[in-house]
């Protein structure tokens, strides 16, 4: 339900692994970017905000769907050092404390309780970015 993410654990009231959507096989290509995050990330950043950060930070290092040629630039050092992940998480963190920011959470709250809601949702924020080279 709304505001209740899946909780996979060993106690009886938790969700079980089979309750989750699991992809067993997915074909990856050079230049693909995989981003995995907790609800604290997705509640505070829209997909277009994440995409804008990735596009700006990985300029020239990601595959362009209109360009059939492989990626030629090396993975930037800041990606290897985790700075890209930190950049995304800090943006989500800043949004979570901004009481005037429109976020996925505030949009969902507005729909759920049928009153205008604004601001982010302070929560744990976990993010992993994988760059396929």
PyMOL commands that set and color helices and strands:
alter all, ss='L'
color gray80, all
select helices_A, chain A and resi 17-19+39-42+47-57+77-80+83-97+104-113
alter helices_A, ss='H'
color red, helices_A
select strands_A, chain A and resi 33-37+127-131
alter strands_A, ss='S'
color yellow, strands_A
deselect
rebuild
show_as cartoon
